[in-house]
Amino acid sequence: MTADYSRRVRRYHACLRSALAALLLTIFTGCSDTTVDTTNSEPPPPAPPPVLNFTAIPDQNSTELTEKFASLATHLSNALGITFNYIPARDYQASVEMFRNGDAQLAWFGGLTGVQAREAVPGARAIAQGDTDPVYFSYFIAHKSAGLTPGEDFPKDISALRFTFGSESSTSGRLMPEFFIRDATGKGPMDFFTQPVGFSGSHDKTVELVESGQYQLGAVNYKVYDRRVKEGSTDPEAAKVVWKTPPYADYNWTAHPDIEMLFGQGFTDKLQSALIAIDDASLLSALPRDRLIPATNEEFEGIRAVAKQLEMIR
């Protein structure tokens, strides 16, 4: 190989390296040029404001509850400047699960479901209750065929009757009636009654089942029974009140601790004030209550104690 040939080869490789370097520079410069210029772009749209979802135990007709809670949602939305949205619950335990999972940040609970929800969510607060809720009670109602007469004492000679509770998680339709049955007889309902005990699922259904004679005796929320009699949908002679239980604390609005994170510190207190300030009974017709008063977790310690005794909470 001659020296001249070697020089030509070296020049060729040098040119090749220069061309390759130029090509790479062009590629990287082009990529840099195609970088999106964000200096003049539109800012991203603001995130939609959070919505406060609330639910309630379905202790009455679900369709009617949805219609009635819509009015309350509108009122609270206007009063507090955020959107309130009512989400119906399939049953009592579904309302507790929605609260536990954070799908609802506010719920209208019975005494038992409220205790269950607050046990499941540390920091949850009972914030409001109806003015009648600190002194609540249940009725034992009987079909006329049972031959029972009203009295102040727990009814005797009822063990052979067909008996139904309401929902399994109802305070006034199951928890406290069961407590009083045990207290009066020394036996649980399943042992005391000689026929299988029923669970109707709601207070309205309990009244209907007793009035029709499918069950001869049932435990029911006194407000639901009185409302049905007043409306004319229940004949008080066909389904007669035979016993009124001793009083206990019951329904309440319970607030999830997520409210403070979503809507700002102190919002739970504002919500409590807005609920208590309602002076239009029609807005509370889904409850139904004429007005609301403050509530605290401590007021439901009696319910909590009974629930633990009956192993309905751990």
JOURHU-V998534 format. One record per residue. N is the residue number from 1. SS is DSSP state (alpha for helix, beta for strand, coil for the rest). PSI is psi in whole degrees, -180 to 180 (NA if undefined). BURIAL is 1 if it has 16 or more other ideal C-beta (glycine too) atoms within 10 Angstrom, else 0. Layout:
BEGIN
n=N ss=SS psi=PSI burial=BURIAL
n=N ss=SS psi=PSI burial=BURIAL
END
This chain:
BEGIN
n=1 ss=coil psi=130 burial=0
n=2 ss=coil psi=159 burial=0
n=3 ss=alpha psi=-37 burial=0
n=4 ss=alpha psi=-41 burial=0
n=5 ss=alpha psi=-40 burial=0
n=6 ss=alpha psi=-41 burial=0
n=7 ss=alpha psi=-39 burial=0
n=8 ss=alpha psi=-38 burial=0
n=9 ss=alpha psi=-41 burial=0
n=10 ss=alpha psi=-41 burial=0
n=11 ss=alpha psi=-38 burial=0
n=12 ss=alpha psi=-46 burial=0
n=13 ss=alpha psi=-36 burial=0
n=14 ss=alpha psi=-45 burial=0
n=15 ss=alpha psi=-40 burial=0
n=16 ss=alpha psi=-41 burial=0
n=17 ss=alpha psi=-39 burial=0
n=18 ss=alpha psi=-43 burial=0
n=19 ss=alpha psi=-41 burial=0
n=20 ss=alpha psi=-41 burial=0
n=21 ss=alpha psi=-41 burial=0
n=22 ss=alpha psi=-40 burial=0
n=23 ss=alpha psi=-45 burial=0
n=24 ss=alpha psi=-40 burial=0
n=25 ss=alpha psi=-40 burial=0
n=26 ss=alpha psi=-42 burial=0
n=27 ss=alpha psi=-50 burial=0
n=28 ss=alpha psi=-36 burial=0
n=29 ss=alpha psi=-40 burial=0
n=30 ss=alpha psi=-41 burial=0
n=31 ss=alpha psi=-40 burial=0
n=32 ss=alpha psi=-38 burial=0
n=33 ss=alpha psi=-26 burial=0
n=34 ss=coil psi=2 burial=0
n=35 ss=coil psi=135 burial=0
n=36 ss=coil psi=129 burial=0
n=37 ss=coil psi=113 burial=0
n=38 ss=coil psi=3 burial=0
n=39 ss=coil psi=-30 burial=0
n=40 ss=coil psi=12 burial=0
n=41 ss=coil psi=161 burial=0
n=42 ss=coil psi=141 burial=0
n=43 ss=coil psi=152 burial=0
n=44 ss=coil psi=149 burial=0
n=45 ss=coil psi=146 burial=0
n=46 ss=coil psi=149 burial=0
n=47 ss=coil psi=143 burial=0
n=48 ss=coil psi=144 burial=0
n=49 ss=coil psi=146 burial=0
n=50 ss=coil psi=152 burial=0
n=51 ss=beta psi=137 burial=0
n=52 ss=beta psi=108 burial=1
n=53 ss=beta psi=137 burial=1
n=54 ss=beta psi=158 burial=1
n=55 ss=beta psi=-178 burial=1
n=56 ss=beta psi=151 burial=1
n=57 ss=coil psi=137 burial=1
n=58 ss=coil psi=69 burial=1
n=59 ss=coil psi=-1 burial=1
n=60 ss=coil psi=-175 burial=1
n=61 ss=coil psi=123 burial=0
n=62 ss=alpha psi=-39 burial=0
n=63 ss=alpha psi=-44 burial=0
n=64 ss=alpha psi=-39 burial=0
n=65 ss=alpha psi=-43 burial=1
n=66 ss=alpha psi=-44 burial=0
n=67 ss=alpha psi=-43 burial=0
n=68 ss=alpha psi=-38 burial=1
n=69 ss=alpha psi=-21 burial=1
n=70 ss=alpha psi=-40 burial=0
n=71 ss=alpha psi=-41 burial=1
n=72 ss=alpha psi=-40 burial=1
n=73 ss=alpha psi=-43 burial=1
n=74 ss=alpha psi=-44 burial=0
n=75 ss=alpha psi=-48 burial=1
n=76 ss=alpha psi=-36 burial=1
n=77 ss=alpha psi=-44 burial=0
n=78 ss=alpha psi=-37 burial=0
n=79 ss=alpha psi=-33 burial=1
n=80 ss=alpha psi=-3 burial=1
n=81 ss=coil psi=20 burial=0
n=82 ss=coil psi=173 burial=1
n=83 ss=beta psi=125 burial=0
n=84 ss=beta psi=137 burial=1
n=85 ss=beta psi=121 burial=0
n=86 ss=beta psi=129 burial=1
n=87 ss=coil psi=115 burial=1
n=88 ss=coil psi=147 burial=0
n=89 ss=coil psi=141 burial=1
n=90 ss=coil psi=-42 burial=0
n=91 ss=coil psi=-176 burial=1
n=92 ss=alpha psi=-49 burial=1
n=93 ss=alpha psi=-29 burial=1
n=94 ss=alpha psi=-37 burial=1
n=95 ss=alpha psi=-38 burial=1
n=96 ss=alpha psi=-42 burial=1
n=97 ss=alpha psi=-39 burial=1
n=98 ss=alpha psi=-40 burial=1
n=99 ss=alpha psi=-44 burial=1
n=100 ss=alpha psi=-42 burial=1
n=101 ss=coil psi=-6 burial=0
n=102 ss=coil psi=9 burial=0
n=103 ss=coil psi=-22 burial=0
n=104 ss=coil psi=132 burial=1
n=105 ss=coil psi=-3 burial=1
n=106 ss=beta psi=141 burial=1
n=107 ss=beta psi=143 burial=1
n=108 ss=beta psi=106 burial=1
n=109 ss=beta psi=160 burial=1
n=110 ss=coil psi=176 burial=1
n=111 ss=alpha psi=-47 burial=1
n=112 ss=alpha psi=-50 burial=1
n=113 ss=alpha psi=-33 burial=1
n=114 ss=alpha psi=-44 burial=1
n=115 ss=alpha psi=-45 burial=1
n=116 ss=alpha psi=-42 burial=1
n=117 ss=alpha psi=-43 burial=1
n=118 ss=alpha psi=-31 burial=1
n=119 ss=alpha psi=-36 burial=1
n=120 ss=alpha psi=-23 burial=0
n=121 ss=coil psi=94 burial=1
n=122 ss=coil psi=135 burial=0
n=123 ss=coil psi=-9 burial=0
n=124 ss=coil psi=146 burial=1
n=125 ss=beta psi=133 burial=1
n=126 ss=beta psi=124 burial=1
n=127 ss=beta psi=-22 burial=1
n=128 ss=beta psi=155 burial=1
n=129 ss=beta psi=163 burial=1
n=130 ss=beta psi=156 burial=1
n=131 ss=coil psi=-19 burial=0
n=132 ss=coil psi=-8 burial=1
n=133 ss=alpha psi=-29 burial=1
n=134 ss=alpha psi=-23 burial=1
n=135 ss=alpha psi=78 burial=0
n=136 ss=beta psi=167 burial=1
n=137 ss=coil psi=169 burial=1
n=138 ss=beta psi=158 burial=1
n=139 ss=beta psi=144 burial=1
n=140 ss=beta psi=120 burial=1
n=141 ss=beta psi=147 burial=1
n=142 ss=beta psi=143 burial=1
n=143 ss=beta psi=149 burial=1
n=144 ss=alpha psi=-26 burial=0
n=145 ss=alpha psi=-17 burial=0
n=146 ss=alpha psi=-21 burial=1
n=147 ss=coil psi=24 burial=0
n=148 ss=coil psi=149 burial=1
n=149 ss=coil psi=150 burial=0
n=150 ss=coil psi=147 burial=0
n=151 ss=coil psi=165 burial=0
n=152 ss=coil psi=-18 burial=0
n=153 ss=coil psi=158 burial=0
n=154 ss=coil psi=131 burial=0
n=155 ss=coil psi=137 burial=1
n=156 ss=coil psi=165 burial=0
n=157 ss=coil psi=45 burial=0
n=158 ss=coil psi=-1 burial=1
n=159 ss=coil psi=-25 burial=0
n=160 ss=coil psi=-2 burial=0
n=161 ss=coil psi=153 burial=1
n=162 ss=coil psi=118 burial=1
n=163 ss=beta psi=142 burial=1
n=164 ss=beta psi=140 burial=1
n=165 ss=beta psi=-177 burial=1
n=166 ss=coil psi=-119 burial=1
n=167 ss=coil psi=151 burial=1
n=168 ss=coil psi=-25 burial=0
n=169 ss=coil psi=13 burial=1
n=170 ss=coil psi=136 burial=1
n=171 ss=alpha psi=-52 burial=1
n=172 ss=alpha psi=-18 burial=1
n=173 ss=alpha psi=-5 burial=1
n=174 ss=alpha psi=-61 burial=1
n=175 ss=alpha psi=-59 burial=1
n=176 ss=alpha psi=-40 burial=1
n=177 ss=alpha psi=-41 burial=1
n=178 ss=alpha psi=-41 burial=1
n=179 ss=alpha psi=-45 burial=1
n=180 ss=alpha psi=-33 burial=1
n=181 ss=alpha psi=-47 burial=1
n=182 ss=alpha psi=-41 burial=1
n=183 ss=alpha psi=-38 burial=0
n=184 ss=alpha psi=-30 burial=0
n=185 ss=alpha psi=-17 burial=1
n=186 ss=coil psi=9 burial=0
n=187 ss=coil psi=153 burial=0
n=188 ss=coil psi=157 burial=0
n=189 ss=alpha psi=-38 burial=1
n=190 ss=alpha psi=-27 burial=0
n=191 ss=alpha psi=-33 burial=0
n=192 ss=alpha psi=-48 burial=1
n=193 ss=coil psi=137 burial=1
n=194 ss=coil psi=-16 burial=0
n=195 ss=coil psi=156 burial=0
n=196 ss=coil psi=135 burial=0
n=197 ss=coil psi=138 burial=1
n=198 ss=beta psi=165 burial=1
n=199 ss=beta psi=107 burial=1
n=200 ss=coil psi=-30 burial=1
n=201 ss=coil psi=-24 burial=1
n=202 ss=coil psi=162 burial=1
n=203 ss=alpha psi=-43 burial=1
n=204 ss=alpha psi=-43 burial=1
n=205 ss=alpha psi=-37 burial=1
n=206 ss=alpha psi=-47 burial=1
n=207 ss=alpha psi=-44 burial=1
n=208 ss=alpha psi=-41 burial=1
n=209 ss=alpha psi=-39 burial=1
n=210 ss=alpha psi=-42 burial=1
n=211 ss=alpha psi=-34 burial=1
n=212 ss=alpha psi=-14 burial=0
n=213 ss=coil psi=-1 burial=0
n=214 ss=coil psi=-35 burial=0
n=215 ss=coil psi=144 burial=1
n=216 ss=coil psi=-15 burial=1
n=217 ss=beta psi=143 burial=1
n=218 ss=beta psi=158 burial=1
n=219 ss=beta psi=132 burial=1
n=220 ss=beta psi=150 burial=1
n=221 ss=beta psi=126 burial=1
n=222 ss=alpha psi=-33 burial=1
n=223 ss=alpha psi=-41 burial=1
n=224 ss=alpha psi=-45 burial=1
n=225 ss=alpha psi=-49 burial=1
n=226 ss=alpha psi=-39 burial=0
n=227 ss=alpha psi=-44 burial=1
n=228 ss=alpha psi=-39 burial=1
n=229 ss=alpha psi=-44 burial=0
n=230 ss=alpha psi=-38 burial=0
n=231 ss=alpha psi=-15 burial=0
n=232 ss=coil psi=10 burial=0
n=233 ss=coil psi=-8 burial=0
n=234 ss=coil psi=134 burial=1
n=235 ss=coil psi=113 burial=0
n=236 ss=coil psi=-11 burial=0
n=237 ss=coil psi=-29 burial=0
n=238 ss=coil psi=-36 burial=1
n=239 ss=beta psi=95 burial=1
n=240 ss=beta psi=140 burial=1
n=241 ss=beta psi=122 burial=1
n=242 ss=beta psi=-15 burial=1
n=243 ss=beta psi=140 burial=1
n=244 ss=beta psi=126 burial=0
n=245 ss=coil psi=164 burial=1
n=246 ss=coil psi=161 burial=0
n=247 ss=coil psi=159 burial=0
n=248 ss=beta psi=164 burial=1
n=249 ss=coil psi=146 burial=1
n=250 ss=coil psi=-111 burial=1
n=251 ss=coil psi=156 burial=1
n=252 ss=beta psi=152 burial=1
n=253 ss=beta psi=127 burial=1
n=254 ss=beta psi=132 burial=1
n=255 ss=beta psi=137 burial=1
n=256 ss=coil psi=143 burial=1
n=257 ss=coil psi=-19 burial=0
n=258 ss=alpha psi=-21 burial=1
n=259 ss=alpha psi=-41 burial=1
n=260 ss=alpha psi=-36 burial=1
n=261 ss=alpha psi=-41 burial=0
n=262 ss=alpha psi=-36 burial=0
n=263 ss=alpha psi=2 burial=1
n=264 ss=coil psi=150 burial=0
n=265 ss=coil psi=134 burial=0
n=266 ss=coil psi=-4 burial=0
n=267 ss=alpha psi=-32 burial=1
n=268 ss=alpha psi=-41 burial=1
n=269 ss=alpha psi=-38 burial=0
n=270 ss=alpha psi=-41 burial=0
n=271 ss=alpha psi=-44 burial=1
n=272 ss=alpha psi=-45 burial=1
n=273 ss=alpha psi=-40 burial=0
n=274 ss=alpha psi=-39 burial=1
n=275 ss=alpha psi=-45 burial=1
n=276 ss=alpha psi=-27 burial=1
n=277 ss=coil psi=-12 burial=0
n=278 ss=coil psi=123 burial=1
n=279 ss=coil psi=11 burial=0
n=280 ss=coil psi=107 burial=0
n=281 ss=alpha psi=-26 burial=0
n=282 ss=alpha psi=-28 burial=0
n=283 ss=alpha psi=-22 burial=1
n=284 ss=alpha psi=15 burial=1
n=285 ss=coil psi=-22 burial=1
n=286 ss=coil psi=-17 burial=1
n=287 ss=coil psi=-42 burial=1
n=288 ss=coil psi=137 burial=0
n=289 ss=coil psi=152 burial=1
n=290 ss=coil psi=-34 burial=0
n=291 ss=coil psi=166 burial=1
n=292 ss=beta psi=151 burial=1
n=293 ss=beta psi=165 burial=0
n=294 ss=beta psi=154 burial=0
n=295 ss=coil psi=154 burial=1
n=296 ss=coil psi=159 burial=0
n=297 ss=alpha psi=-36 burial=1
n=298 ss=alpha psi=-27 burial=0
n=299 ss=alpha psi=-16 burial=1
n=300 ss=alpha psi=19 burial=1
n=301 ss=alpha psi=-33 burial=0
n=302 ss=alpha psi=-44 burial=0
n=303 ss=alpha psi=-43 burial=1
n=304 ss=alpha psi=-42 burial=1
n=305 ss=alpha psi=-43 burial=0
n=306 ss=alpha psi=-41 burial=1
n=307 ss=alpha psi=-39 burial=1
n=308 ss=alpha psi=-40 burial=0
n=309 ss=alpha psi=-40 burial=0
n=310 ss=coil psi=8 burial=0
n=311 ss=coil psi=38 burial=0
n=312 ss=coil psi=-11 burial=1
n=313 ss=coil psi=159 burial=1
n=314 ss=coil psi=NA burial=0
END
